[in-house]
Amino acid sequence: MQIIIAGLGKVGMCLAGELSAEGHDLTVVDTKPEQVRKATSKFDIMGFSGNAADPDTLAELDVADADLFIAVTTQDEVNLLSCLLAKRAGCSKTIARVRNPEYSSSMDYLKEALGLEMIINPELLAAKEIERVLSLPGAMNVDDFTSGHGEILKLRIQPGSCLDGLRVKEIHSHIHAEVLVCICQRGKETYIPDGDFVFHARDLLNIAGARAQSVKFFSSAGLPVGGIRHVMAVGAGKLSHYLIELLERVGIETTIIDKDLDACEA
């Protein structure tokens, strides 16, 4: 796959390493020549020093022949503009990183208007992950799928739990929750359980289901659900902005601490 990455900060460098290791034909571009030299000396890739939002730069990169253009510079506007120009130049797929909370309500519109395949917001994704863990403190890990309509949760069966000794096919009648048990880890062994599989205490389970069903499952299984009413967040950056907004929706109050009072008040 022929891929162009614009921006060689932490995310750009990480992407360059991962994608080059997978054998993709990779070209990177950044306004800082030293970052380009660092990337090309570290990875087996092509590098170019220039502004990705400049049509002449994109022409020199042969963006029209690229399969994918990924813009992860530190400036949202540069990412959006460079993706728009790359798309108009003939690149088939574009991805932009957009972090500013001011654009949070316009993500879907921007994606459609600019023809983007994806908009990445690392702070918003991190905030959602924190909110999911706070809402289900009994889960060891929470991942969403199908655009947030379902979740995959990791939990450990505690001794004395009603799950201990229960068969998979008995979950619905005992727990009354519509969830799917995907994987069970028992010691060093991993199982994909069928209906007759019996759970044991200390098993690690990965279950999939909608949030309401997962909450019902955790509650019936005696695992902590909710209970968190107040959170203290240190730092009034973009991540805190997104996190506070998400926590307000689920009734969790937040105290924000930062040395910049104006940022706290904002």
Backbone bond lengths (Angstrom), bond angles and torsions (degrees), N, CA, C in turn:
res aa  C-N    CA-C-N  psi(-1)  N-CA   C-N-CA  omega(-1)  CA-C   N-CA-C  phi
1 M - - - 1.462 - - 1.527 109.59 -
2 Q 1.309 118.16 134.00 1.460 122.82 179.91 1.528 108.65 -92.64
3 I 1.347 116.23 114.19 1.464 121.78 -172.60 1.522 110.52 -125.92
4 I 1.333 116.31 139.24 1.463 122.60 174.29 1.524 108.23 -116.14
5 I 1.336 117.00 130.65 1.464 122.23 176.76 1.522 108.36 -114.64
6 A 1.324 116.29 123.72 1.462 121.96 176.72 1.519 108.79 -103.25
7 G 1.322 116.43 119.37 1.464 120.52 -178.90 1.512 111.17 106.75
8 L 1.326 116.46 121.55 1.461 120.26 -176.94 1.531 111.12 -122.24
9 G 1.326 115.26 48.70 1.450 119.41 169.24 1.520 109.03 -81.38
10 K 1.321 117.23 -154.34 1.468 120.63 -178.61 1.532 111.65 -62.22
11 V 1.352 115.51 -44.16 1.468 119.58 -178.61 1.524 110.55 -67.38
12 G 1.337 116.40 -46.32 1.459 120.42 -179.82 1.518 112.58 -60.34
13 M 1.329 116.27 -42.72 1.470 120.50 178.83 1.522 110.93 -64.48
14 C 1.321 115.99 -42.26 1.466 120.35 179.49 1.525 110.53 -62.75
15 L 1.329 116.17 -44.89 1.464 120.40 178.08 1.526 111.42 -61.70
16 A 1.335 115.86 -42.84 1.463 120.41 -179.79 1.532 110.60 -59.17
17 G 1.334 115.77 -42.84 1.464 119.39 179.50 1.515 112.78 -66.12
18 E 1.340 116.16 -45.50 1.467 120.42 -178.60 1.527 111.81 -65.30
19 L 1.332 116.48 -47.26 1.468 120.62 -174.81 1.528 111.84 -72.20
20 S 1.329 116.98 -35.62 1.465 118.74 177.51 1.524 110.59 -68.44
21 A 1.337 116.67 -35.10 1.465 120.48 178.20 1.521 111.44 -65.99
22 E 1.345 116.12 -27.84 1.462 120.63 178.19 1.527 112.52 -81.51
23 G 1.335 116.58 -2.98 1.458 120.17 174.96 1.513 115.63 89.89
24 H 1.334 118.15 15.93 1.462 120.85 179.10 1.532 110.57 -76.48
25 D 1.313 116.50 152.63 1.459 123.02 174.81 1.522 107.05 -81.55
26 L 1.335 116.77 103.87 1.456 121.81 -165.97 1.528 112.73 -114.68
27 T 1.332 115.33 135.41 1.471 122.50 172.75 1.519 107.98 -127.72
28 V 1.348 116.04 133.95 1.462 120.30 179.17 1.522 109.37 -117.89
29 V 1.344 115.44 150.49 1.461 120.59 179.15 1.519 109.18 -139.14
30 D 1.325 116.17 139.07 1.463 121.52 178.94 1.524 108.31 -155.25
31 T 1.342 116.01 153.38 1.460 120.23 179.52 1.529 111.91 -74.16
32 K 1.339 116.99 -16.52 1.466 121.08 -178.81 1.532 109.88 -99.48
33 P 1.347 117.91 110.63 1.475 120.95 -178.51 1.528 113.10 -57.43
34 E 1.357 116.81 -34.50 1.462 119.14 -177.95 1.526 111.65 -65.82
35 Q 1.331 117.03 -34.12 1.461 120.42 177.35 1.530 110.92 -68.92
36 V 1.334 115.49 -37.83 1.470 119.94 177.85 1.529 109.77 -64.79
37 R 1.331 116.57 -44.69 1.471 120.08 178.45 1.524 111.25 -62.27
38 K 1.319 116.19 -40.14 1.467 120.51 179.24 1.522 111.19 -61.72
39 A 1.356 116.20 -43.11 1.466 120.51 -178.35 1.523 111.83 -69.28
40 T 1.329 116.90 -43.90 1.471 119.83 -176.94 1.532 112.30 -71.17
41 S 1.340 116.83 -27.15 1.470 119.24 177.35 1.526 111.65 -79.40
42 K 1.338 115.56 -24.95 1.462 120.23 -177.87 1.522 112.52 -88.65
43 F 1.348 115.97 -34.89 1.463 120.46 -176.18 1.531 110.46 -123.37
44 D 1.316 115.42 159.75 1.466 121.29 178.13 1.527 109.34 -85.40
45 I 1.350 115.29 75.78 1.462 121.37 -175.17 1.525 109.79 -140.34
46 M 1.325 115.74 167.79 1.462 122.50 173.86 1.527 108.62 -94.48
47 G 1.348 116.62 145.98 1.454 120.28 -179.49 1.512 112.03 -130.70
48 F 1.335 115.00 151.21 1.462 120.15 -178.75 1.518 108.21 -146.06
49 S 1.336 116.51 135.31 1.455 121.58 178.81 1.523 108.94 -99.01
50 G 1.347 116.36 120.66 1.453 119.82 -179.11 1.514 111.45 170.94
51 N 1.324 115.75 178.63 1.460 123.40 -179.23 1.524 109.21 -94.53
52 A 1.324 116.89 118.83 1.468 120.94 -176.28 1.516 112.38 -68.47
53 A 1.334 117.15 -16.93 1.465 120.19 178.63 1.529 112.01 -89.74
54 D 1.322 117.35 6.62 1.467 122.78 177.88 1.527 108.94 -97.23
55 P 1.343 118.91 120.96 1.470 121.27 -179.18 1.523 113.04 -55.74
56 D 1.350 117.26 -34.73 1.466 120.02 179.31 1.523 111.20 -65.76
57 T 1.343 116.00 -38.70 1.467 120.19 177.47 1.523 110.49 -63.83
58 L 1.321 116.76 -44.13 1.461 120.69 179.55 1.525 111.39 -63.89
59 A 1.324 116.64 -35.12 1.466 119.84 178.48 1.523 110.49 -65.91
60 E 1.341 116.53 -40.18 1.467 120.12 178.60 1.524 111.29 -67.10
61 L 1.337 116.09 -27.16 1.473 120.24 178.64 1.521 112.53 -81.47
62 D 1.339 117.29 -3.26 1.476 121.97 -176.45 1.530 110.66 55.23
63 V 1.353 115.76 46.87 1.450 120.52 -175.86 1.527 112.33 -61.96
64 A 1.332 116.90 -25.69 1.465 120.25 179.83 1.518 112.24 -63.17
65 D 1.335 116.74 -25.80 1.467 120.87 -179.02 1.526 112.63 -92.83
66 A 1.331 117.05 -4.09 1.467 119.98 -177.02 1.526 111.08 -78.02
67 D 1.323 115.53 146.48 1.469 121.41 175.51 1.525 111.32 -83.27
68 L 1.343 115.76 -27.93 1.465 120.05 -176.15 1.519 110.20 -150.94
69 F 1.329 115.91 135.13 1.470 122.41 176.20 1.521 107.59 -120.17
70 I 1.341 117.25 123.33 1.460 122.35 -177.83 1.520 108.75 -118.83
71 A 1.338 116.92 119.67 1.462 121.63 -179.33 1.520 110.47 -108.05
72 V 1.333 116.82 112.28 1.470 121.79 -177.90 1.527 110.56 -131.62
73 T 1.339 117.00 38.90 1.461 120.13 175.16 1.528 108.75 -70.82
74 T 1.327 116.32 175.45 1.465 120.21 -178.25 1.528 112.52 -78.57
75 Q 1.339 117.95 -8.44 1.462 121.93 -177.21 1.524 110.17 -111.27
76 D 1.326 116.51 119.59 1.463 121.91 -179.75 1.524 112.01 -57.85
77 E 1.343 115.96 -43.17 1.464 120.09 -176.59 1.525 111.27 -63.97
78 V 1.332 116.57 -38.61 1.472 120.38 177.26 1.526 110.24 -64.84
79 N 1.323 116.49 -40.87 1.472 120.46 178.86 1.524 111.23 -62.04
80 L 1.331 116.76 -46.20 1.464 120.92 -178.85 1.527 111.32 -66.43
81 L 1.341 116.39 -44.82 1.464 119.98 -178.18 1.528 111.00 -66.75
82 S 1.323 117.11 -43.16 1.467 119.17 -179.00 1.528 111.12 -64.83
83 C 1.334 117.42 -35.91 1.465 120.31 177.30 1.532 110.75 -67.12
84 L 1.331 115.71 -40.73 1.467 119.62 177.89 1.526 110.83 -61.50
85 L 1.340 116.70 -45.78 1.455 120.87 -179.66 1.538 111.23 -66.51
86 A 1.349 115.89 -38.91 1.465 119.42 178.94 1.524 110.77 -64.15
87 K 1.330 115.77 -40.10 1.466 120.62 179.61 1.526 110.32 -64.67
88 R 1.315 116.34 -44.02 1.462 120.32 -179.36 1.528 111.81 -69.27
89 A 1.328 116.22 -25.82 1.463 119.69 179.02 1.529 112.36 -77.69
90 G 1.360 115.92 -13.21 1.458 118.81 176.62 1.507 115.81 121.03
91 C 1.362 117.91 -0.11 1.469 120.05 177.23 1.528 109.11 -68.04
92 S 1.320 117.21 133.92 1.463 120.50 -172.51 1.523 113.54 -73.91
93 K 1.342 118.58 -36.86 1.462 120.50 -175.97 1.526 110.39 -136.95
94 T 1.350 115.63 139.99 1.460 120.93 -179.51 1.527 110.55 -134.82
95 I 1.343 115.48 146.26 1.462 122.92 178.17 1.526 108.07 -133.41
96 A 1.339 116.90 132.65 1.462 120.97 -179.31 1.521 111.03 -123.88
97 R 1.331 115.32 141.61 1.461 120.18 171.28 1.523 108.39 -92.16
98 V 1.335 116.41 124.23 1.469 122.11 179.48 1.521 107.63 -129.81
99 R 1.341 116.93 117.53 1.461 120.91 -171.79 1.521 114.00 -112.29
100 N 1.308 118.05 -21.97 1.464 121.28 -173.37 1.532 111.34 -66.44
101 P 1.339 117.67 126.71 1.474 120.40 178.86 1.524 113.52 -58.20
102 E 1.337 117.01 -23.70 1.463 120.06 179.91 1.528 111.97 -61.96
103 Y 1.324 116.08 -24.83 1.457 120.10 -179.24 1.531 112.64 -95.10
104 S 1.322 117.57 -2.46 1.467 120.38 -171.66 1.518 113.15 -59.73
105 S 1.332 117.12 -36.04 1.464 119.97 -178.78 1.528 112.42 -81.45
106 S 1.334 116.48 -8.09 1.473 120.54 -176.07 1.519 112.98 -111.71
107 M 1.324 117.20 10.02 1.463 120.80 -174.39 1.530 112.30 -57.17
108 D 1.321 116.44 -48.38 1.467 120.04 -177.90 1.523 111.16 -63.67
109 Y 1.342 115.62 -40.57 1.464 119.71 179.40 1.528 110.59 -64.80
110 L 1.336 117.35 -45.81 1.458 121.11 179.80 1.530 111.45 -61.56
111 K 1.314 115.14 -41.73 1.465 119.72 179.93 1.523 111.03 -60.36
112 E 1.320 116.27 -44.56 1.460 120.39 -178.69 1.528 111.67 -74.12
113 A 1.335 117.28 -43.88 1.465 121.23 -176.39 1.526 112.21 -66.29
114 L 1.334 116.74 -35.02 1.462 120.29 -177.41 1.519 112.94 -97.08
115 G 1.330 116.91 -1.35 1.453 120.39 178.24 1.512 113.92 68.97
116 L 1.332 116.56 31.94 1.469 121.33 -178.98 1.529 110.90 -79.69
117 E 1.318 115.75 142.53 1.464 119.45 173.76 1.518 110.83 -76.54
118 M 1.335 115.56 -31.17 1.467 119.20 -176.27 1.523 110.00 -159.56
119 I 1.337 115.46 144.26 1.466 121.67 169.16 1.521 107.36 -115.25
120 I 1.319 116.81 126.85 1.465 121.75 -178.52 1.529 109.02 -106.16
121 N 1.331 115.89 129.21 1.453 121.84 176.39 1.533 107.63 -128.83
122 P 1.336 117.97 91.92 1.480 120.65 -174.98 1.522 113.68 -57.07
123 E 1.338 117.19 -40.58 1.467 120.15 -178.72 1.519 111.54 -66.30
124 L 1.331 116.61 -40.65 1.457 119.85 179.03 1.524 110.91 -66.63
125 L 1.328 117.05 -39.95 1.464 120.73 177.93 1.530 110.80 -63.26
126 A 1.344 116.35 -41.65 1.463 120.37 178.40 1.519 111.18 -65.08
127 A 1.341 116.01 -40.44 1.466 120.21 179.07 1.521 111.17 -63.30
128 K 1.324 116.40 -42.04 1.468 120.39 178.17 1.528 110.76 -63.05
129 E 1.332 116.59 -39.01 1.470 120.21 178.98 1.528 110.48 -63.77
130 I 1.331 116.96 -43.68 1.464 121.08 178.93 1.521 110.52 -63.38
131 E 1.342 116.81 -43.43 1.465 120.70 -179.89 1.519 111.24 -62.10
132 R 1.334 116.80 -40.84 1.468 119.97 -179.96 1.522 111.09 -64.26
133 V 1.316 116.71 -41.54 1.468 120.56 179.78 1.529 110.91 -67.23
134 L 1.347 117.52 -39.29 1.460 120.56 178.65 1.522 111.55 -67.54
135 S 1.332 116.59 -33.76 1.465 120.26 -179.37 1.522 111.71 -73.58
136 L 1.333 116.72 -29.71 1.470 121.76 178.32 1.530 109.08 -127.68
137 P 1.331 117.36 73.80 1.472 120.47 -176.67 1.523 113.45 -63.16
138 G 1.325 117.23 -16.50 1.458 119.31 178.10 1.512 113.13 -77.43
139 A 1.338 117.39 -10.44 1.464 121.21 -179.53 1.520 110.04 -88.53
140 M 1.330 115.69 139.54 1.451 120.32 177.16 1.519 111.15 -81.00
141 N 1.330 115.98 -26.46 1.451 121.11 178.84 1.528 108.81 -158.14
142 V 1.333 116.30 145.87 1.461 121.18 179.30 1.529 108.73 -134.56
143 D 1.320 117.08 125.23 1.461 122.57 175.08 1.518 108.42 -127.82
144 D 1.344 115.42 141.25 1.457 117.49 178.45 1.521 111.21 -101.46
145 F 1.328 116.49 161.16 1.461 122.64 175.84 1.524 107.94 -148.21
146 T 1.314 116.52 174.42 1.475 123.10 -175.19 1.522 110.85 48.49
147 S 1.355 114.64 49.28 1.467 121.48 176.61 1.527 112.81 56.77
148 G 1.330 115.56 37.32 1.461 119.72 175.54 1.508 115.38 88.38
149 H 1.338 118.67 -0.88 1.467 120.79 -179.21 1.532 111.74 -77.66
150 G 1.311 117.36 -18.79 1.457 121.10 178.21 1.517 110.47 -138.81
151 E 1.327 116.47 164.17 1.459 121.46 -178.24 1.526 110.27 -137.38
152 I 1.316 115.35 149.31 1.459 122.21 170.97 1.524 107.41 -111.95
153 L 1.331 116.42 120.67 1.456 121.58 -175.28 1.519 110.60 -117.27
154 K 1.316 114.82 143.91 1.459 121.28 177.25 1.518 108.66 -111.30
155 L 1.336 116.88 130.15 1.463 121.23 -178.50 1.525 110.33 -144.96
156 R 1.317 115.39 159.77 1.462 120.61 177.24 1.532 108.81 -113.00
157 I 1.330 116.55 132.73 1.462 121.25 177.90 1.532 108.95 -75.78
158 Q 1.311 115.60 120.88 1.457 120.51 -178.44 1.530 110.79 -86.52
159 P 1.340 117.34 149.72 1.469 119.66 175.76 1.528 111.11 -57.54
160 G 1.320 116.79 134.68 1.448 121.42 -178.49 1.514 113.52 89.91
161 S 1.327 117.16 -5.53 1.465 120.19 178.51 1.518 110.32 -68.68
162 C 1.336 116.40 151.67 1.462 119.76 177.57 1.526 111.67 -66.67
163 L 1.325 116.94 -13.53 1.467 120.48 177.50 1.522 111.81 -78.08
164 D 1.325 116.66 -25.12 1.464 120.99 -179.32 1.530 109.86 -64.18
165 G 1.344 116.13 115.95 1.462 121.32 -179.07 1.514 113.89 90.23
166 L 1.332 117.41 -0.14 1.469 121.54 -179.29 1.531 110.47 -87.02
167 R 1.343 115.83 142.69 1.464 120.40 174.41 1.536 109.69 -86.38
168 V 1.334 114.88 153.98 1.455 119.71 -179.53 1.526 111.11 -56.64
169 K 1.328 117.65 -42.15 1.465 121.26 -176.64 1.527 112.76 -70.55
170 E 1.346 116.57 -9.45 1.460 120.21 179.56 1.531 112.81 -95.43
171 I 1.338 116.81 -2.24 1.468 119.92 -176.19 1.526 111.29 -59.37
172 H 1.325 116.12 -47.45 1.461 118.98 -174.53 1.529 112.26 -63.53
173 S 1.321 116.63 -39.84 1.461 119.42 -177.61 1.529 112.33 -75.79
174 H 1.341 117.49 -27.98 1.457 120.55 -178.40 1.538 112.91 -95.60
175 I 1.322 115.64 -38.15 1.465 120.01 -175.04 1.525 111.44 -98.97
176 H 1.328 116.80 -27.78 1.470 122.45 -179.40 1.532 112.07 60.11
177 A 1.336 115.34 44.00 1.464 120.55 178.24 1.523 109.25 -134.46
178 E 1.325 115.74 136.02 1.457 120.98 -179.31 1.521 109.47 -88.25
179 V 1.335 116.18 85.41 1.460 121.73 176.80 1.523 109.35 -128.49
180 L 1.322 114.79 158.29 1.459 120.95 178.84 1.518 109.12 -113.00
181 V 1.329 116.90 125.03 1.460 120.83 176.05 1.525 107.66 -83.91
182 C 1.326 116.16 113.84 1.470 120.93 -174.59 1.524 112.32 -88.27
183 I 1.328 115.43 -51.32 1.467 120.78 -174.15 1.527 109.23 -141.85
184 C 1.315 115.74 144.68 1.468 121.78 172.64 1.521 108.48 -125.26
185 Q 1.334 116.22 126.65 1.460 121.37 176.27 1.529 108.26 -107.55
186 R 1.331 114.81 124.40 1.467 120.98 -179.49 1.527 107.38 -127.41
187 G 1.336 114.62 103.07 1.451 118.52 -174.10 1.519 109.77 64.71
188 K 1.341 116.34 -124.13 1.457 120.93 179.18 1.523 112.54 -94.42
189 E 1.340 116.29 0.17 1.465 120.75 -178.22 1.534 110.64 -97.84
190 T 1.318 115.39 144.96 1.462 122.11 177.50 1.524 109.08 -122.09
191 Y 1.332 116.52 131.22 1.467 121.64 -176.99 1.529 110.56 -123.29
192 I 1.320 115.59 145.70 1.458 121.88 165.64 1.519 105.17 -103.80
193 P 1.333 117.93 97.41 1.468 121.44 -166.84 1.528 113.61 -72.02
194 D 1.346 114.87 141.67 1.470 120.67 171.05 1.533 108.17 -96.66
195 G 1.310 116.85 -173.33 1.453 120.99 -175.46 1.510 114.76 -62.21
196 D 1.344 117.97 -28.18 1.466 121.47 -177.42 1.528 112.90 -92.68
197 F 1.330 117.02 1.09 1.466 120.29 179.86 1.524 109.70 -65.84
198 V 1.356 116.65 133.81 1.466 122.48 -177.89 1.526 110.01 -105.23
199 F 1.327 115.49 127.50 1.461 120.28 178.00 1.525 110.89 -77.35
200 H 1.339 115.42 147.43 1.461 121.57 175.24 1.532 109.14 -124.88
201 A 1.304 116.59 156.16 1.464 121.32 175.00 1.523 109.12 -59.38
202 R 1.319 116.33 143.37 1.460 127.04 -178.96 1.525 113.04 80.28
203 D 1.344 118.46 -2.23 1.469 120.37 174.05 1.524 109.62 -63.50
204 L 1.330 116.00 145.29 1.457 121.84 172.27 1.523 108.30 -101.10
205 L 1.319 116.68 122.21 1.462 120.73 -177.62 1.523 110.67 -112.31
206 N 1.327 115.44 144.32 1.458 122.31 167.86 1.521 106.92 -114.29
207 I 1.337 116.04 116.64 1.459 119.61 -179.35 1.529 109.47 -117.93
208 A 1.327 116.07 152.77 1.461 121.73 179.06 1.511 109.54 -123.59
209 G 1.330 116.10 140.97 1.456 120.22 178.66 1.514 111.39 174.93
210 A 1.315 116.58 173.24 1.457 121.53 175.03 1.526 109.09 -72.21
211 R 1.347 116.85 157.15 1.463 120.74 -176.59 1.528 112.28 -55.69
212 A 1.329 118.13 -45.16 1.469 120.57 -178.15 1.520 111.17 -61.49
213 Q 1.331 117.42 -40.25 1.459 121.38 179.68 1.537 111.07 -70.37
214 S 1.334 116.08 -36.61 1.468 120.09 178.68 1.517 110.79 -65.69
215 V 1.340 116.46 -40.97 1.471 121.09 177.66 1.522 109.83 -61.78
216 K 1.336 116.91 -42.95 1.462 121.59 179.29 1.534 110.30 -62.86
217 F 1.340 116.10 -41.58 1.459 121.15 179.51 1.540 110.20 -62.68
218 F 1.332 116.84 -47.30 1.463 120.93 -178.30 1.528 110.61 -64.19
219 S 1.300 115.97 -43.31 1.461 119.98 -178.67 1.522 111.20 -62.29
220 S 1.344 116.54 -45.98 1.466 120.74 -179.85 1.519 112.28 -67.75
221 A 1.331 116.09 -29.28 1.469 120.40 -178.80 1.524 112.17 -86.08
222 G 1.331 116.96 1.62 1.457 120.21 177.52 1.510 114.45 78.68
223 L 1.344 116.91 19.11 1.462 121.01 178.93 1.530 109.34 -95.04
224 P 1.339 117.74 149.90 1.471 120.64 -177.05 1.528 112.37 -59.69
225 V 1.310 116.40 135.27 1.463 122.83 176.75 1.518 107.98 -132.29
226 G 1.311 117.15 122.54 1.469 120.42 179.38 1.509 110.96 60.22
227 G 1.310 116.85 -141.00 1.461 121.01 179.52 1.507 113.36 88.85
228 I 1.333 117.95 -19.45 1.456 121.13 178.65 1.518 108.74 -86.26
229 R 1.328 116.54 122.89 1.464 120.98 -175.57 1.528 112.87 -116.13
230 H 1.326 117.06 -20.26 1.462 119.28 -177.70 1.529 109.51 -142.67
231 V 1.321 115.68 133.21 1.467 122.18 -179.50 1.517 109.03 -125.76
232 M 1.330 116.82 139.16 1.454 121.34 173.67 1.526 108.22 -108.09
233 A 1.333 116.19 123.50 1.459 121.77 -179.04 1.516 109.61 -112.10
234 V 1.325 116.42 130.11 1.466 121.43 179.19 1.527 108.58 -102.37
235 G 1.327 115.57 117.05 1.459 120.95 -178.55 1.522 110.77 109.94
236 A 1.338 116.60 123.13 1.470 121.45 -177.16 1.520 111.06 -104.77
237 G 1.322 115.16 50.60 1.461 119.98 179.80 1.520 112.03 -93.45
238 K 1.336 115.23 -164.33 1.470 121.11 -177.73 1.523 111.48 -62.54
239 L 1.332 116.62 -41.16 1.466 120.57 -178.96 1.526 110.79 -60.32
240 S 1.337 117.10 -44.66 1.465 120.47 179.14 1.520 111.43 -64.11
241 H 1.328 116.66 -37.01 1.468 120.22 178.30 1.525 110.33 -58.03
242 Y 1.325 116.26 -49.73 1.470 120.29 -179.32 1.527 110.93 -67.25
243 L 1.336 116.16 -40.71 1.463 119.93 -176.37 1.522 111.58 -64.54
244 I 1.333 116.97 -45.03 1.463 120.53 -179.32 1.521 110.47 -60.54
245 E 1.335 116.54 -41.54 1.460 120.59 179.52 1.526 111.59 -61.79
246 L 1.339 116.40 -41.01 1.467 120.45 179.30 1.527 111.58 -69.56
247 L 1.340 116.60 -40.89 1.461 120.28 -178.27 1.522 111.85 -67.82
248 E 1.327 117.08 -34.10 1.467 120.45 177.73 1.527 110.75 -60.56
249 R 1.328 116.05 -36.18 1.465 120.58 -177.54 1.527 111.90 -65.40
250 V 1.338 116.51 -28.83 1.466 119.62 -178.47 1.530 111.51 -104.03
251 G 1.339 116.47 13.88 1.459 120.45 173.29 1.515 115.89 79.99
252 I 1.323 117.64 22.04 1.464 120.99 178.17 1.526 109.17 -101.56
253 E 1.340 116.55 123.09 1.454 121.11 178.75 1.530 109.98 -80.53
254 T 1.333 115.61 148.73 1.462 120.22 -176.65 1.516 111.32 -130.37
255 T 1.326 116.16 135.29 1.457 122.23 169.75 1.520 107.48 -107.10
256 I 1.333 116.51 128.56 1.460 120.40 -177.43 1.527 109.75 -108.23
257 I 1.325 117.06 135.11 1.464 122.81 179.59 1.528 109.31 -121.24
258 D 1.333 116.19 128.04 1.458 120.72 176.93 1.530 107.66 -158.71
259 K 1.317 117.07 150.64 1.467 120.07 179.38 1.528 111.67 -71.39
260 D 1.352 116.62 -16.15 1.453 121.49 178.63 1.528 108.76 -97.72
261 L 1.341 116.69 104.68 1.477 120.48 -176.90 1.531 111.51 -63.53
262 D 1.321 116.95 -37.79 1.463 119.87 179.65 1.529 110.89 -61.27
263 A 1.334 116.44 -39.12 1.475 119.99 178.66 1.514 110.04 -66.56
264 C 1.332 118.22 -38.00 1.465 121.71 177.82 1.528 110.55 -63.53
265 E 1.320 116.38 -46.18 1.454 120.91 -177.77 1.529 110.76 -66.12
266 A 1.322 116.33 -37.28 1.472 120.70 177.42 1.521 110.31 -63.22
